[in-house]
Amino acid sequence: MKKFIEVSEETMVRLMEGKCVEGSLRVDELSNKLVFRAYNRVSHRRKDRVIAYLEHGWIKESSQRYKFYNSVRKDIGVTKVSVVMHRELGTAMEEVKMDRMLDIL
């Protein structure tokens, strides 16, 4: 069985370049033809900016959040883990303050 599929000009250009095009295939309600619609995969998200790399992690800034990551080995004990994590958080907070100060200047 042969079927003809209606494809946009932009989609054909990408296919002729040898690229893959993701999309959906459906029957148009008005014309009863098969129509391919390419997905709009353009990402408008800006990447997170690293404020500082810490001894056991990092602190990053996105458009709406500060992100803090910290990874400490369990085998050093709960007390030492707590001390290390509090120290790292204090260092991260100081880095954020310094970064904000530099933005103001």
N, C-alpha and C positions, 0 to 999 in steps of 0.2 A: 504494500500500500504506500503510495506517495502522498505526502502532505506538503503544502507550501506554508512557510512560516514568515510572518511579517517581522522584520528586524530593523531597528533604527540605524541611521547612517553612522553614528558614533560607535555603535556596537560592531558594525561591519568593519570599520577602520581598525578597531582593536583586534578583531579576529584575523584580519589580513596581516597584522603585525606579528601574528603567531601567539598572541596572548590569550589566556582563558578569560571568559566572561561569565560571572555568576549571575543568575537571575531567575525569573519565574516564567513558565510557559502556560498560557491559558487561552481559552476561546473568548474572543471579543463578543460582548453581548449584542452590539449593534450590527456588526458586519458578519458575524459567525465565522471569522477567520482565526487561525492560530496566531497568537501574538506573543513575542518574546520581549519581556521587559527586564533590562539589566538592573541589578541592585546598585544603589548609590553607596559605594564603600569608602567614600572620602572621609578620612578622620580629621576632625577639626580640633581634637584634644591636644593641648600643648603638653610637652613632657615635663615631668617633675624636675625641679632644680635642686641639686644637692647643695645644702648649706654647709655641711661638714661631715667628714668621715670620722667616726669615733673609734675607740679601742675595740669595742665589741658590736659595732653596728653603724648606723648613719642617721642623719636628720635631713629630711627633704621638705621642699615647699611646693605645693601645687597651687592652682588658682584659688582654691577655697580652704585648703587645709595645710597644717604642718604634719608631717609623717615621721614618726620616731620608730626605729627598729633597733632591737637589742637582743643579742643571743649569747647566753652564758651557759657554760657546762654545768650539768646537775651535780657531778661528782665532787664539786668543791664544797657542798653543803649549803643548807638553806640560809644560814646566817651570812656566809660570804656572798652568796648570790644576791641577797637583799642589799648588802653594802655596795656591791659592784653596780647593781641596777640603779640604786639611788645616786651613786656618784656619776654614772653615765647620764642619767636624766638631768642632773645639775649641770654637767658639761654641755649637754644639748641645749638647755635653756639659756645658758650664757652665750652660746653660739648664735641662737636666735636673736638675743638682745643686741649682740655685736652686729649682726647682719642688718637689723632694723636701723641701728645707728648709722651704718654706712649708707643705707638707702636715703636717710634724711639728709645727710651731707651731700 
